Amino acid sequence: MAERDTAAVRAGGTIPDAGPDRETACLRRAFDGIVSASHVRRLGGMDDLDLKFLSARYGRDFDAAELVVGGANRTYRLGAGADHVYLRLYRPVGRSLAEIAFELDLLRQCRPSPGIGVARPIATSDGADLVSLSFEGAARYGCLFTALEGRPLTHAPSDMKRLGASTAKLHAALSGISGGEARPLEPSALCRGAVEALRAIPGSAPTRDAIEAWCARSFGVAARPPLPSGNCHGDVWARNAVVQGHGQEQGHGQGQGQEHGIGFFDFDDCGHGPYLIDLGTAAWHLMARDGSVAQAAMAALVAGYEGVRPLEEAERRGLLDFVRLAEVRSLRFLAAYCQLDPQLWQSVLARAHVLIAREGPL
């Protein structure tokens, strides 16, 4: 997006019409009518959303707000009587307006499918997908999302098999939705981004060298044939999904109280790339949290996925590389958006070295 267009959006204007192409139409829908204001206040050391402002923007009577996720991206649970929705405040850097627009467009167009659900964006009363808020002196874009009801996922093999199957179904439901050029998940580019971000971290040179050498072997031009690709969630794991029960997504499911699928949320890392990005990221989360006891859960995850879409032989051979890629993407996020003390950084870098050097099957 041109600099003048960004300035117009931040000033509360609209994006100039650049023609009939799809990207312009997508951006116009997302940002027409956006407003700028300071509506996250500091009261008694606590973050306090201006519920009166949000109620007016969304045509709802919000009466409660609870911070459920802090950090770079902040998520609030907003209540209006017995109903509730979620407000995401996007981080102030690292997400372009085009990337946010693609995320919301992807969720809006995701095809209703038995066994999966997604948190859908909710537009303001005048049709804008985003509001502009100020938090700790920085402009933050916010979006409202529907709430997904269900129980938390565990790392038990039965839940991981369900997550694997639903991830394959999600890929099918997102296939064919254009706009992914706004957020390409190309492995070599992701590795380069991590290496650049790590340059600011003292003592990271050996890890950067290891990433570059591994990336050249695994994702170089002659490394492997093209893998099945499409729109991906980008960060599939147990904390970004819930197990949904009967009737909780588009009326699918049979039987009173039966669990029938997975509801996905937090598409902050979504983009277009190899489908192994989602499977490898889910496996990486299991390894990072459960260590050597994660084998059964990872086997169930892959089996569940293959029950819907069998992996090609090249995907089976390359899965460990996409677990490594999830580690590299995590390093980039930590270096770019988080502050770690030097001792913790050394631990993080050492763990990355072990995984990047690992050989053999998962």
Secondary structure, 3 states (H helix, E strand, C coil): CCHHHHHHHHCCCCCCCCCCCHHHHHHHHHHCCCCECCCEEEECCEEEECHHHHHHHHCCCCCEEEEEECCCCEEEEEEECCEEEEEEECCCCCCCHHHHHHHHHHHHHCCCCCCEEECCEECCCCCCCCEEEEECCEEEEEEEECCCCCEECCCCHHHHHHHHHHHHHHHHHHCCCCCHHHCECCHHHHHHHHHHHHCCCCCCHHHHHHHHHHHHHHHCCCCCCCCCEEEECCCCCHHHEEEEECCCCCCCCCCCCCEEEEEECCCCCCEEEECHHHHHHHHHHHHHHHHHHHHHHHHHHHHHHHCCCCCCHHHHHHHHHHHHHHHHHHHHHHHHHCCCCHHHHHHHHHHHHHHHHCCCCC
